[in-house]
Every structure is written in structure tokens, then in C-alpha cells.
Amino acid sequence: MIGAMPMPADFPYAEVLRKGQPVHTPTDDFRLKHPSMPAGRRAKIFSPFDALKGFNEAVASKEVLYELRRQLSEGEIEELDRRLNILHALTKTRAQAKQNCVMATAVFFVPCGDSDSASYGSGGQYVTVTGRVWQVNRQFLLLDEKKIALRDLYTLENAFTEEGIDLFAESFEEAAP
């Protein structure tokens, strides 16, 4: 063997080691007493064991990158307000929202909810959600089942009707002199 250490002269199991690995035939006594295990059952024996339930999830939650809340400029606030007003006009009632079928993409801030994190209370993540706009009021925006507080809203993009009309682009053309 390459790189193998020499066997000490007084090694008690030298004879066993020299014999090598045992070879069994399908009919010998050992094989009859200890039949081969099916590969599927054998794999179960060596499957991973999670001794610390929840530990891997706890470690993964610490790897989440949080950032500070971004502040919008006056121009960005005005543009966001204009877009919210357009969506509000199209979704004043549930019937209007259903009829107009407006789809939009919102980016909003979600504060860090992990009390063990250094970012707790100061940082968070920006999440992007695309869905059907069902309601816009002074406090929140309802996209499909997601209720987004307006104070957490960062941007509102890609508002299209069922016919494919881009509501935000069309409103620019109307506002142009």
C-alpha cells in the first residue's frame, strides 16, 4: 500500500489483517445467518438524524440580511401618492375592483421580527409582491390577500388592467401639456 504505515512486530491482530476482507458465498453459514440487507432499507440506517430540532432553522434565520428603512424624497412621495390615487379611483368599491381587474407590483418594508437579531427594531427587508389590487384607502393597500400599510410602501410599479393598459404610463400622457 502506498503511504501505509508499517505494522509493528508485536501487533496482536496481524494475522487477521493479513487474511484481508472475508468473502462469503450465498450458501455459506454466515450468509444464511446474516442475509444481505436490501439497499433501500440499508439507506434508512444511514439517513441523517436531526438531534437538535430547529437548530438549522435558527442558524439560517441569522443569515438573513437586513437593511435600514430607506427614506423617500418629496418627489418620490408625490409620485407614489399620485399612483395610489389612480388605483383608489379604480377600486373604490369591491365591484369596481372586480370589474377593472388592476394588477400591480408593490415593494414594501417588513421590519425584522426576530427579537434575537441585532437588526430588531431598526432594520428589516424589502419585499416585492405582485397581485390584483382590491382596495386602496388612507391606511393600506390590499393586493390579493396581502394587506400592505401605506407607511411601509416604498414603490408601486406595473399597474395594468386586464386589457393590458399601463395605468401609470397612460396617466403621464394625460398630464403632459
Secondary structure, DSSP 8 states (H G I E B T S, - for coil): -TT-----TT-TTHHHHHH-S----TTSHHHHHS----HHHHHHHTS---SSTTHHHHHHHHT---EE-----HHHHHHHHHHHHHHHHH-SSHHHHHHH--EEEEEEEEE---TTSTTTTTEEEEEEEEEEEEEE-SSEEEETTEEEEGGGEEEEEEEE-TT--BHHHHHHHHH--
